[in-house]
Amino acid sequence: MDPSAVIMMIIALGLVWGALAASLVHLRKHPEEPDTYDVDGDGKPDTPPST
């Protein structure tokens, strides 16, 4: 492989893995809160139906 191809591959891999690491850090600091289950639409959370 040409040196330019190796450099481009390293840049691309760094960008992909860096974005993955950044998204994991962000998700650990700001976790998603679970949605409440509202069956009857009264604004109060209900228990989900059994499956």
N, CA, C and O atoms as CSV, one atom per row, in Angstrom:
chain,resi,resn,atom,element,x,y,z
A,1,MET,N,N,0.841,-1.183,0.000
A,1,MET,CA,C,0.000,0.000,0.000
A,1,MET,C,C,0.882,1.241,0.000
A,1,MET,O,O,1.979,1.270,0.558
A,2,ASP,N,N,0.354,2.240,-0.642
A,2,ASP,CA,C,1.059,3.519,-0.668
A,2,ASP,C,C,1.001,4.177,0.717
A,2,ASP,O,O,0.068,3.939,1.484
A,3,PRO,N,N,1.977,4.982,1.020
A,3,PRO,CA,C,1.936,5.698,2.305
A,3,PRO,C,C,0.707,6.601,2.447
A,3,PRO,O,O,0.184,6.761,3.550
A,4,SER,N,N,0.247,7.186,1.352
A,4,SER,CA,C,-0.945,8.037,1.436
A,4,SER,C,C,-2.190,7.216,1.781
A,4,SER,O,O,-3.073,7.689,2.496
A,5,ALA,N,N,-2.255,5.984,1.269
A,5,ALA,CA,C,-3.393,5.119,1.595
A,5,ALA,C,C,-3.363,4.710,3.064
A,5,ALA,O,O,-4.411,4.640,3.705
A,6,VAL,N,N,-2.198,4.445,3.594
A,6,VAL,CA,C,-2.060,4.082,5.004
A,6,VAL,C,C,-2.464,5.266,5.890
A,6,VAL,O,O,-3.149,5.090,6.897
A,7,ILE,N,N,-2.039,6.457,5.510
A,7,ILE,CA,C,-2.395,7.646,6.288
A,7,ILE,C,C,-3.902,7.874,6.260
A,7,ILE,O,O,-4.497,8.183,7.292
A,8,MET,N,N,-4.522,7.726,5.100
A,8,MET,CA,C,-5.969,7.901,4.994
A,8,MET,C,C,-6.710,6.832,5.798
A,8,MET,O,O,-7.733,7.123,6.418
A,9,MET,N,N,-6.203,5.598,5.791
A,9,MET,CA,C,-6.821,4.530,6.567
A,9,MET,C,C,-6.728,4.833,8.063
A,9,MET,O,O,-7.693,4.622,8.796
A,10,ILE,N,N,-5.590,5.319,8.514
A,10,ILE,CA,C,-5.414,5.654,9.927
A,10,ILE,C,C,-6.348,6.792,10.318
A,10,ILE,O,O,-6.938,6.768,11.398
A,11,ILE,N,N,-6.484,7.786,9.450
A,11,ILE,CA,C,-7.390,8.906,9.732
A,11,ILE,C,C,-8.838,8.419,9.799
A,11,ILE,O,O,-9.586,8.808,10.696
A,12,ALA,N,N,-9.225,7.577,8.858
A,12,ALA,CA,C,-10.601,7.079,8.831
A,12,ALA,C,C,-10.895,6.222,10.060
A,12,ALA,O,O,-11.952,6.365,10.675
A,13,LEU,N,N,-9.974,5.338,10.419
A,13,LEU,CA,C,-10.178,4.497,11.602
A,13,LEU,C,C,-10.212,5.343,12.870
A,13,LEU,O,O,-11.013,5.083,13.768
A,14,GLY,N,N,-9.361,6.336,12.947
A,14,GLY,CA,C,-9.370,7.219,14.114
A,14,GLY,C,C,-10.664,7.992,14.233
A,14,GLY,O,O,-11.168,8.204,15.336
A,15,LEU,N,N,-11.207,8.417,13.095
A,15,LEU,CA,C,-12.464,9.149,13.112
A,15,LEU,C,C,-13.609,8.254,13.575
A,15,LEU,O,O,-14.428,8.668,14.394
A,16,VAL,N,N,-13.668,7.028,13.053
A,16,VAL,CA,C,-14.755,6.115,13.418
A,16,VAL,C,C,-14.655,5.721,14.892
A,16,VAL,O,O,-15.636,5.819,15.629
A,17,TRP,N,N,-13.478,5.280,15.319
A,17,TRP,CA,C,-13.320,4.830,16.707
A,17,TRP,C,C,-13.410,6.003,17.677
A,17,TRP,O,O,-13.901,5.843,18.795
A,18,GLY,N,N,-12.947,7.169,17.266
A,18,GLY,CA,C,-13.059,8.348,18.113
A,18,GLY,C,C,-14.506,8.766,18.318
A,18,GLY,O,O,-14.900,9.146,19.421
A,19,ALA,N,N,-15.294,8.696,17.256
A,19,ALA,CA,C,-16.712,9.026,17.377
A,19,ALA,C,C,-17.434,8.011,18.251
A,19,ALA,O,O,-18.318,8.380,19.024
A,20,LEU,N,N,-17.071,6.746,18.141
A,20,LEU,CA,C,-17.671,5.718,18.991
A,20,LEU,C,C,-17.330,5.971,20.457
A,20,LEU,O,O,-18.204,5.893,21.321
A,21,ALA,N,N,-16.083,6.269,20.734
A,21,ALA,CA,C,-15.669,6.548,22.112
A,21,ALA,C,C,-16.371,7.795,22.650
A,21,ALA,O,O,-16.804,7.810,23.802
A,22,ALA,N,N,-16.486,8.829,21.834
A,22,ALA,CA,C,-17.159,10.051,22.274
A,22,ALA,C,C,-18.637,9.803,22.554
A,22,ALA,O,O,-19.184,10.344,23.515
A,23,SER,N,N,-19.279,8.997,21.732
A,23,SER,CA,C,-20.693,8.716,21.957
A,23,SER,C,C,-20.896,7.869,23.210
A,23,SER,O,O,-21.880,8.057,23.925
A,24,LEU,N,N,-19.989,6.949,23.485
A,24,LEU,CA,C,-20.091,6.145,24.703
A,24,LEU,C,C,-19.885,7.000,25.951
A,24,LEU,O,O,-20.586,6.822,26.947
A,25,VAL,N,N,-18.940,7.915,25.904
A,25,VAL,CA,C,-18.709,8.814,27.040
A,25,VAL,C,C,-19.934,9.692,27.263
A,25,VAL,O,O,-20.357,9.891,28.402
A,26,HIS,N,N,-20.506,10.219,26.180
A,26,HIS,CA,C,-21.688,11.065,26.300
A,26,HIS,C,C,-22.863,10.274,26.866
A,26,HIS,O,O,-23.607,10.788,27.702
A,27,LEU,N,N,-23.040,9.029,26.420
A,27,LEU,CA,C,-24.153,8.206,26.895
A,27,LEU,C,C,-23.984,7.845,28.369
A,27,LEU,O,O,-24.973,7.747,29.096
A,28,ARG,N,N,-22.751,7.648,28.815
A,28,ARG,CA,C,-22.525,7.349,30.238
A,28,ARG,C,C,-22.820,8.562,31.110
A,28,ARG,O,O,-23.303,8.409,32.232
A,29,LYS,N,N,-22.538,9.765,30.612
A,29,LYS,CA,C,-22.791,10.975,31.389
A,29,LYS,C,C,-24.255,11.399,31.326
A,29,LYS,O,O,-24.760,12.007,32.270
A,30,HIS,N,N,-24.935,11.091,30.240
A,30,HIS,CA,C,-26.336,11.482,30.046
A,30,HIS,C,C,-27.143,10.252,29.628
A,30,HIS,O,O,-27.497,10.131,28.455
A,31,PRO,N,N,-27.443,9.336,30.555
A,31,PRO,CA,C,-28.190,8.131,30.166
A,31,PRO,C,C,-29.624,8.457,29.774
A,31,PRO,O,O,-30.212,9.425,30.256
A,32,GLU,N,N,-30.163,7.650,28.909
A,32,GLU,CA,C,-31.546,7.837,28.487
A,32,GLU,C,C,-32.472,7.379,29.601
A,32,GLU,O,O,-32.266,6.326,30.205
A,33,GLU,N,N,-33.495,8.184,29.866
A,33,GLU,CA,C,-34.466,7.803,30.868
A,33,GLU,C,C,-35.554,6.970,30.194
A,33,GLU,O,O,-35.971,7.281,29.078
A,34,PRO,N,N,-36.016,5.911,30.869
A,34,PRO,CA,C,-37.059,5.080,30.235
A,34,PRO,C,C,-38.365,5.855,30.105
A,34,PRO,O,O,-38.728,6.654,30.969
A,35,ASP,N,N,-39.044,5.599,29.026
A,35,ASP,CA,C,-40.344,6.229,28.812
A,35,ASP,C,C,-41.370,5.610,29.752
A,35,ASP,O,O,-41.298,4.423,30.070
A,36,THR,N,N,-42.320,6.420,30.192
A,36,THR,CA,C,-43.392,5.882,31.021
A,36,THR,C,C,-44.442,5.261,30.117
A,36,THR,O,O,-44.606,5.662,28.964
A,37,TYR,N,N,-45.126,4.311,30.637
A,37,TYR,CA,C,-46.137,3.587,29.881
A,37,TYR,C,C,-47.498,4.130,30.284
A,37,TYR,O,O,-47.936,3.919,31.415
A,38,ASP,N,N,-48.170,4.822,29.382
A,38,ASP,CA,C,-49.453,5.451,29.668
A,38,ASP,C,C,-50.505,4.865,28.744
A,38,ASP,O,O,-50.577,5.225,27.569
A,39,VAL,N,N,-51.335,3.947,29.283
A,39,VAL,CA,C,-52.319,3.256,28.462
A,39,VAL,C,C,-53.573,4.094,28.258
A,39,VAL,O,O,-54.066,4.223,27.138
A,40,ASP,N,N,-54.082,4.658,29.335
A,40,ASP,CA,C,-55.366,5.317,29.236
A,40,ASP,C,C,-55.272,6.808,28.909
A,40,ASP,O,O,-56.305,7.463,28.775
A,41,GLY,N,N,-54.079,7.356,28.777
A,41,GLY,CA,C,-53.911,8.733,28.360
A,41,GLY,C,C,-54.201,9.766,29.420
A,41,GLY,O,O,-54.437,10.929,29.095
A,42,ASP,N,N,-54.191,9.372,30.689
A,42,ASP,CA,C,-54.476,10.349,31.741
A,42,ASP,C,C,-53.229,11.082,32.226
A,42,ASP,O,O,-53.325,11.927,33.117
A,43,GLY,N,N,-52.084,10.783,31.671
A,43,GLY,CA,C,-50.852,11.457,32.052
A,43,GLY,C,C,-50.105,10.792,33.186
A,43,GLY,O,O,-48.991,11.198,33.516
A,44,LYS,N,N,-50.704,9.772,33.790
A,44,LYS,CA,C,-50.047,9.047,34.883
A,44,LYS,C,C,-49.462,7.757,34.331
A,44,LYS,O,O,-50.100,7.095,33.512
A,45,PRO,N,N,-48.257,7.385,34.763
A,45,PRO,CA,C,-47.663,6.148,34.252
A,45,PRO,C,C,-48.430,4.921,34.760
A,45,PRO,O,O,-48.775,4.826,35.938
A,46,ASP,N,N,-48.682,4.003,33.851
A,46,ASP,CA,C,-49.359,2.758,34.188
A,46,ASP,C,C,-48.357,1.613,34.088
A,46,ASP,O,O,-47.275,1.771,33.524
A,47,THR,N,N,-48.720,0.480,34.631
A,47,THR,CA,C,-47.861,-0.696,34.504
A,47,THR,C,C,-48.070,-1.298,33.126
A,47,THR,O,O,-49.193,-1.320,32.622
A,48,PRO,N,N,-47.006,-1.783,32.515
A,48,PRO,CA,C,-47.170,-2.380,31.179
A,48,PRO,C,C,-47.950,-3.690,31.262
A,48,PRO,O,O,-47.917,-4.366,32.290
A,49,PRO,N,N,-48.642,-4.047,30.198
A,49,PRO,CA,C,-49.395,-5.291,30.219
A,49,PRO,C,C,-48.449,-6.492,30.256
A,49,PRO,O,O,-47.340,-6.448,29.724
A,50,SER,N,N,-48.906,-7.542,30.884
A,50,SER,CA,C,-48.070,-8.745,30.945
A,50,SER,C,C,-48.088,-9.429,29.585
A,50,SER,O,O,-49.093,-9.406,28.874
A,51,THR,N,N,-46.966,-10.033,29.240
A,51,THR,CA,C,-46.879,-10.690,27.934
A,51,THR,C,C,-46.912,-12.169,28.076
A,51,THR,O,O,-46.849,-12.887,27.077
